[in-house]
Amino acid sequence: MALPVKLAWEVKAAAGKAPAVIRVKKLQTTISGPSDAWGRQGKTQPMLVSAEVSLVKPFGSSSAADAVAGDTVHYGLLSKAILASLRRLDAEGASDSVKSLRGVLDEIWVGLTGFDTSGEQKTGSGAKPFLVMEGIRQLRVTLHLPKASLLGNGISLTSAALFNTGGNTPSVEARALGWKIHELRLPTLIGVNDNERTAKQVVVASVEVERHDSGDDAYCGLEAVVVKTISDSSFETLEALAATLASDVTRHLMSSYESPLAGSGWHITIGLEKPIAVPLAEAACVELSTSTKELLEEAS
């Protein structure tokens, strides 16, 4: 049975401060399968992969010998292991279970750890996992599709897991999973000043949904909801727009997906920016972080 999905900060807090961390940022590749900006599957598009490996202990031997030893993770080999998982995916012809971005992320997780993003061990996956799990405290992997949004800077899916390495067999202690739509640029009527009521201005919106455990490409429908809400609005404040957007996203999630386990609901983080609101500042920003459970309780 899959572990309940926690928030990213909860997993990070449970892991504590890592004594050593190895990162690969924005490894560039291409992928065929996940939905593109128009919702079409199977189209080749660019993908950026970021991985963060938190170790149980410092890499003392590697630093003392000035050579890569068994107490660290070789970032070059980590990059190759990620790309090897994607090549296996291509060779298998992207079966129905791995067409979505979640399926691609599962393939990478199994290749690195032997576990999928649900926290389940895939003993029949074949090759030995790349990471020596006894030395790993936490893993975080983000897949970013920069061209999968019509009006923004792409979408991403991030999975994190905290590992229990104290027993004979490593296991997943906690996990997190979340989608994010990055920096949608949308013209809308917003502002309290007289001049702001005469014409639309750009609002930059980023929306993150955590505890979203569905296997499909949730970002297509989610972006459509965000675009419609902001484009049709005429609020005076970003705060009011953020609250309405959170309610509309909640209704979309409730009508499209099963609620997460344990009755916790999804967690929504909405960031809104007005780039020209303050002449000498890059942007004026408001962020709202709430759960769908809280929103439904307030509405009842």
ROPATI-170061 format. One record per residue (C-alpha): residue number from 1; x, y, z; residue in one letter. Coordinates in nm, 4 decimals. Example, Ala and Ser with C-alpha at 12.3 -4.5 7.8 and 13.67 -1.06 7.14 Angstrom:
! residues 2
 resi     east    north       up resn
    1   1.2300  -0.4500   0.7800    A
    2   1.3670  -0.1060   0.7140    S
***
This chain:
! residues 300
 resi     east    north       up resn
    1   0.0000   0.0000   0.0000    M
    2   0.1291   0.3457  -0.0908    A
    3   0.2412   0.5728   0.1904    L
    4   0.0312   0.8866   0.2537    P
    5   0.1743   1.1894   0.0747    V
    6   0.3223   1.4598   0.2958    K
    7   0.4248   1.8161   0.2161    L
    8   0.7790   1.8785   0.0949    A
    9   0.8692   2.0852   0.4025    W
   10   0.7452   1.8058   0.6315    E
   11   0.9763   1.5526   0.4670    V
   12   1.2646   1.7984   0.4771    K
   13   1.2037   1.8770   0.8453    A
   14   1.1861   1.5083   0.9337    A
   15   1.5164   1.4465   0.7555    A
   16   1.6921   1.7281   0.9402    G
   17   2.0030   1.9081   0.8238    K
   18   2.2034   1.6810   0.5963    A
   19   2.5780   1.6551   0.6689    P
   20   2.6478   1.6279   0.2951    A
   21   2.4435   1.6859  -0.0201    V
   22   2.5151   1.6047  -0.3852    I
   23   2.3166   1.7913  -0.6508    R
   24   2.2747   1.7815  -1.0267    V
   25   2.0836   2.0850  -1.1532    K
   26   1.8808   2.1071  -1.4743    K
   27   2.0271   1.8143  -1.6647    L
   28   1.9066   1.8691  -2.0217    Q
   29   1.7414   1.5931  -2.2209    T
   30   1.4299   1.5242  -2.4296    T
   31   1.1289   1.3060  -2.3604    I
   32   0.8388   1.1617  -2.5594    S
   33   0.5229   1.0699  -2.3730    G
   34   0.4112   1.3381  -2.1244    P
   35   0.1521   1.5874  -2.2452    S
   36   0.2756   1.8970  -2.4239    D
   37   0.1295   2.2484  -2.3918    A
   38  -0.1748   2.1452  -2.5985    W
   39  -0.2346   1.8250  -2.4032    G
   40  -0.0958   1.5954  -2.6739    R
   41   0.0940   1.2866  -2.5590    Q
   42   0.3847   1.1280  -2.7407    G
   43   0.5367   1.4511  -2.8752    K
   44   0.9093   1.5011  -2.8192    T
   45   0.9847   1.7986  -2.5946    Q
   46   1.2769   1.9242  -2.3840    P
   47   1.3040   1.8222  -2.0207    M
   48   1.5267   1.9394  -1.7354    L
   49   1.6093   1.6963  -1.4543    V
   50   1.7353   1.8073  -1.1133    S
   51   1.8372   1.5625  -0.8413    A
   52   1.9435   1.6208  -0.4814    E
   53   2.0930   1.3368  -0.2764    V
   54   2.1296   1.3885   0.0999    S
   55   2.3775   1.1553   0.2660    L
   56   2.3619   0.9965   0.6105    V
   57   2.7251   1.0839   0.6880    K
   58   2.9841   1.3367   0.5624    P
   59   3.2111   1.2264   0.2778    F
   60   3.5224   1.2099   0.4951    G
   61   3.7178   0.9559   0.2911    S
   62   3.6587   1.1370  -0.0374    S
   63   3.7640   1.4742   0.1017    S
   64   4.0696   1.3345   0.2812    A
   65   4.1972   1.1458  -0.0227    A
   66   4.0845   1.4124  -0.2717    D
   67   3.9240   1.1333  -0.4741    A
   68   3.5718   1.0032  -0.5225    V
   69   3.5252   0.7213  -0.2704    A
   70   3.2319   0.5084  -0.1607    G
   71   3.1142   0.7624   0.0981    D
   72   2.9858   1.0054  -0.1648    T
   73   2.7861   1.0014  -0.4893    V
   74   2.9699   1.0754  -0.8139    H
   75   2.7627   1.3510  -0.9749    Y
   76   2.8806   1.2532  -1.3226    G
   77   2.7683   0.8947  -1.2727    L
   78   2.4444   1.0190  -1.1149    L
   79   2.3735   1.2157  -1.4322    S
   80   2.4499   0.9117  -1.6469    K
   81   2.2226   0.6929  -1.4329    A
   82   1.9330   0.9353  -1.4834    I
   83   1.9875   0.9419  -1.8591    L
   84   2.0181   0.5620  -1.8654    A
   85   1.6720   0.5330  -1.7061    S
   86   1.5303   0.7552  -1.9784    L
   87   1.7008   0.5506  -2.2495    R
   88   1.5437   0.2340  -2.1065    R
   89   1.2094   0.4080  -2.1229    L
   90   1.2597   0.4878  -2.4909    D
   91   1.3738   0.1329  -2.5636    A
   92   1.0589  -0.0092  -2.4037    E
   93   0.8470   0.2070  -2.6326    G
   94   0.6861   0.4040  -2.3481    A
   95   0.4164   0.1578  -2.2442    S
   96   0.0817   0.2899  -2.1189    D
   97   0.2033   0.2945  -1.7589    S
   98   0.4924   0.5314  -1.8318    V
   99   0.3466   0.7811  -2.0777    K
  100   0.2736   1.0473  -1.8165    S
  101   0.5336   1.2633  -1.6449    L
  102   0.4641   1.0727  -1.3230    R
  103   0.5497   0.7510  -1.5057    G
  104   0.8779   0.9003  -1.6270    V
  105   0.9590   1.0102  -1.2726    L
  106   0.8822   0.6600  -1.1443    D
  107   1.1272   0.5150  -1.3967    E
  108   1.4049   0.7453  -1.2742    I
  109   1.3283   0.6704  -0.9085    W
  110   1.3367   0.2951  -0.9632    V
  111   1.6662   0.3247  -1.1503    G
  112   1.8236   0.5292  -0.8716    L
  113   1.6748   0.3692  -0.5586    T
  114   1.4702   0.0593  -0.6410    G
  115   1.1598   0.2413  -0.5105    F
  116   0.8929   0.4249  -0.7090    D
  117   0.7379   0.7596  -0.6145    T
  118   0.4674   0.5809  -0.4125    S
  119   0.7350   0.4466  -0.1799    G
  120   0.6943   0.0890  -0.3004    E
  121   1.0000  -0.1264  -0.3643    Q
  122   1.0208  -0.2645  -0.7161    K
  123   1.2146  -0.5847  -0.6578    T
  124   1.1463  -0.7130  -1.0065    G
  125   1.2816  -0.4054  -1.1814    S
  126   1.5917  -0.5875  -1.3018    G
  127   1.9175  -0.3945  -1.2667    A
  128   2.0623  -0.3045  -0.9285    K
  129   1.9761   0.0530  -0.8179    P
  130   2.2456   0.3124  -0.8786    F
  131   2.2478   0.4512  -0.5236    L
  132   2.3766   0.2524  -0.2264    V
  133   2.0687   0.3113  -0.0136    M
  134   2.2359   0.2406   0.3205    E
  135   2.4155   0.5747   0.2880    G
  136   2.1208   0.7829   0.1617    I
  137   1.8976   0.9847   0.3948    R
  138   1.6841   1.1751   0.1439    Q
  139   1.6366   1.2029  -0.2328    L
  140   1.4595   1.4787  -0.4231    R
  141   1.4048   1.4691  -0.8005    V
  142   1.2366   1.7366  -1.0138    T
  143   1.1297   1.6992  -1.3765    L
  144   1.0692   2.0320  -1.5501    H
  145   0.9033   2.0603  -1.8916    L
  146   0.9865   2.4185  -1.9978    P
  147   0.7692   2.4045  -2.3126    K
  148   0.4623   2.2336  -2.1616    A
  149   0.2830   2.5595  -2.0789    S
  150   0.1171   2.7874  -2.3331    L
  151   0.1571   3.1054  -2.1290    L
  152   0.4226   3.0305  -1.8674    G
  153   0.7735   2.9042  -1.8056    N
  154   0.6738   2.5404  -1.8037    G
  155   0.5535   2.2909  -1.5469    I
  156   0.7345   2.0642  -1.3044    S
  157   0.6750   1.7555  -1.0942    L
  158   0.8826   1.7006  -0.7811    T
  159   0.9096   1.3885  -0.5681    S
  160   1.1012   1.3642  -0.2404    A
  161   1.1481   1.0726  -0.0040    A
  162   1.3026   1.0163   0.3367    L
  163   1.4669   0.6761   0.3757    F
  164   1.4973   0.4584   0.6837    N
  165   1.8347   0.2874   0.6650    T
  166   1.8492   0.1635   1.0243    G
  167   1.7140  -0.1863   0.9587    G
  168   1.8364  -0.4732   0.7491    N
  169   1.6477  -0.3484   0.4440    T
  170   1.6172   0.0213   0.3515    P
  171   1.2609   0.1507   0.3261    S
  172   1.0777   0.4747   0.2527    V
  173   0.9828   0.6503   0.5760    E
  174   0.7998   0.9480   0.4247    A
  175   0.7354   1.0890   0.0792    R
  176   0.6193   1.4097  -0.0892    A
  177   0.4854   1.4789  -0.4368    L
  178   0.3801   1.8032  -0.6007    G
  179   0.3035   1.9739  -0.9333    W
  180   0.3939   2.3319  -1.0157    K
  181   0.2977   2.5666  -1.2987    I
  182   0.5712   2.8271  -1.3366    H
  183   0.5169   3.1981  -1.4012    E
  184   0.2076   3.2258  -1.6166    L
  185   0.1931   3.5780  -1.7628    R
  186  -0.1685   3.6891  -1.7922    L
  187  -0.3242   4.0316  -1.8600    P
  188  -0.6022   4.1174  -1.6154    T
  189  -0.7781   4.4140  -1.4582    L
  190  -0.6204   4.4504  -1.1144    I
  191  -0.5440   4.7392  -0.8799    G
  192  -0.6949   5.0015  -0.6495    V
  193  -0.5730   5.3155  -0.8284    N
  194  -0.7883   5.4984  -1.0817    D
  195  -0.5389   5.4459  -1.3638    N
  196  -0.5281   5.0702  -1.2942    E
  197  -0.9034   5.0463  -1.3536    R
  198  -0.8719   5.1750  -1.7101    T
  199  -0.6661   4.8936  -1.8653    A
  200  -0.5390   4.5436  -1.8037    K
  201  -0.1855   4.4766  -1.6785    Q
  202   0.0207   4.1601  -1.6586    V
  203   0.0003   3.9393  -1.3510    V
  204   0.2592   3.6633  -1.3145    V
  205   0.1120   3.3557  -1.1461    A
  206   0.2787   3.0409  -1.0139    S
  207   0.0604   2.7633  -0.8736    V
  208   0.1808   2.4563  -0.6841    E
  209  -0.0362   2.1626  -0.5792    V
  210   0.1157   1.9208  -0.3267    E
  211  -0.0135   1.5812  -0.2145    R
  212  -0.1329   1.5300  -0.5737    H
  213  -0.0866   1.1545  -0.6123    D
  214  -0.2547   1.1034  -0.9498    S
  215  -0.0678   0.9281  -1.2280    G
  216  -0.1954   1.1460  -1.5124    D
  217  -0.0624   1.4780  -1.6426    D
  218  -0.2596   1.7033  -1.4093    A
  219  -0.1026   2.0252  -1.5334    Y
  220  -0.3121   2.0560  -1.8503    C
  221  -0.6475   2.0988  -1.6770    G
  222  -0.4926   2.2943  -1.3912    L
  223  -0.3429   2.5583  -1.6204    E
  224  -0.6771   2.6067  -1.7964    A
  225  -0.8470   2.6805  -1.4628    V
  226  -0.5788   2.9307  -1.3590    V
  227  -0.5865   3.1110  -1.6940    V
  228  -0.9664   3.1460  -1.6964    K
  229  -0.9892   3.2673  -1.3361    T
  230  -0.7231   3.5348  -1.3729    I
  231  -0.8227   3.6479  -1.7223    S
  232  -1.1898   3.6911  -1.6245    D
  233  -1.1215   3.8672  -1.2927    S
  234  -1.1314   4.2379  -1.2064    S
  235  -1.0240   4.2519  -0.8418    F
  236  -0.8606   4.5477  -0.6744    E
  237  -0.6136   4.3378  -0.4733    T
  238  -0.3870   4.0416  -0.5380    L
  239  -0.5071   3.8981  -0.2068    E
  240  -0.8666   3.8698  -0.3319    A
  241  -0.7501   3.7218  -0.6610    L
  242  -0.5357   3.4622  -0.4803    A
  243  -0.8270   3.3548  -0.2588    A
  244  -1.0625   3.3172  -0.5562    T
  245  -0.7991   3.1270  -0.7516    L
  246  -0.7484   2.8879  -0.4583    A
  247  -1.1232   2.8212  -0.4457    S
  248  -1.1436   2.7573  -0.8208    D
  249  -0.8434   2.5230  -0.8117    V
  250  -1.0039   2.3382  -0.5191    T
  251  -1.3278   2.2869  -0.7134    R
  252  -1.1289   2.1590  -1.0113    H
  253  -0.9366   1.9100  -0.7979    L
  254  -1.2478   1.7891  -0.6146    M
  255  -1.4330   1.7268  -0.9415    S
  256  -1.1415   1.5596  -1.1201    S
  257  -0.9533   1.3505  -0.8625    Y
  258  -0.9924   1.1433  -0.5491    E
  259  -0.8935   1.3281  -0.2330    S
  260  -0.5553   1.2305  -0.0810    P
  261  -0.5420   0.9653   0.1899    L
  262  -0.6042   1.0507   0.5557    A
  263  -0.8456   1.3318   0.4679    G
  264  -0.5702   1.5912   0.4557    S
  265  -0.6706   1.7331   0.1189    G
  266  -0.4387   1.8842  -0.1381    W
  267  -0.2118   2.1731  -0.0452    H
  268  -0.2168   2.4752  -0.2747    I
  269   0.0460   2.7492  -0.2927    T
  270  -0.0325   3.0472  -0.5135    I
  271   0.2192   3.3191  -0.5924    G
  272   0.1030   3.6354  -0.7714    L
  273   0.3211   3.9219  -0.8943    E
  274   0.2484   4.2645  -1.0464    K
  275   0.5718   4.3574  -1.2284    P
  276   0.4828   4.7256  -1.2831    I
  277   0.2997   4.7956  -0.9565    A
  278   0.5986   4.9559  -0.7812    V
  279   0.8136   5.1556  -1.0286    P
  280   1.1455   5.1015  -0.8494    L
  281   1.0863   4.7361  -0.7560    A
  282   1.1061   4.4306  -0.9788    E
  283   0.7578   4.3273  -0.8696    A
  284   0.5000   4.3421  -0.5933    A
  285   0.4256   3.9887  -0.4736    C
  286   0.1622   3.8068  -0.2698    V
  287   0.1677   3.4374  -0.1751    E
  288  -0.1144   3.2257  -0.0361    L
  289  -0.0555   2.8780   0.1071    S
  290  -0.3588   2.6753   0.2134    T
  291  -0.5150   2.3305   0.1991    S
  292  -0.8294   2.2336   0.0160    T
  293  -0.9580   2.0906   0.3448    K
  294  -0.9338   2.4343   0.5081    E
  295  -1.1059   2.6027   0.2137    L
  296  -1.3934   2.3550   0.2164    L
  297  -1.4395   2.3958   0.5933    E
  298  -1.4510   2.7747   0.5564    E
  299  -1.7067   2.7504   0.2771    A
  300  -1.9375   2.5161   0.4711    S
***
